[in-house]
């Protein structure tokens, strides 16, 4: 992969957190695998159960937003939708227990983050911009020990073009020196491009399926970089 020459210092880098700075979705995937095994549905395949769960999660996100409580609600609702048996208090507790590993795991920084982020912070303005539950994201950031590299933290309900416009207004950012960096085409790349910003798509093999989209084309005057990992970011900025 050919990388561009390093961009000038003084850029503003909006950085996603989950699956860009640290592992996140792999823990949800483990919980989902345990849930599907527990459901042990005889009429639906594992793939069909997962498809139903994906749709339930879409519904739940619209109603309740993101976060662990929303995910737990989705598991229970999916079980109710597919199981011929009612969800007893014991079953409810068991279903919710599959998500405990998500909140209990240590923060696992992705390769290159610990080395590259301080160098980026020395040359550019870094703002963490990650959607999710604000309390949960603040806790993960604190445990990551990366907070001191960021001049600000934004946790919008959704990362859509309006959210990017709002951040640009709040911090008086100019689009031609502002970049969104993340692993999600749906939340990081496409809406940032639509808002007139540059974008860096860092591939992650386990990006949440609800964040999948075809990556848009950058318009004239915009930059769109696609990188294999965070380490490559240090060679660009």
PyMOL commands that set and color helices and strands:
alter all, ss='L'
color gray80, all
select helices_A, chain A and resi 25-39+46-64+68-82+89-97+100-104+113-123+134-144+147-149+161-170+175-177+185-194+209-211+230-236
alter helices_A, ss='H'
color red, helices_A
select strands_A, chain A and resi 12-15+125-129+152-154+178-182+198-202+224-227
alter strands_A, ss='S'
color yellow, strands_A
deselect
rebuild
show_as cartoon
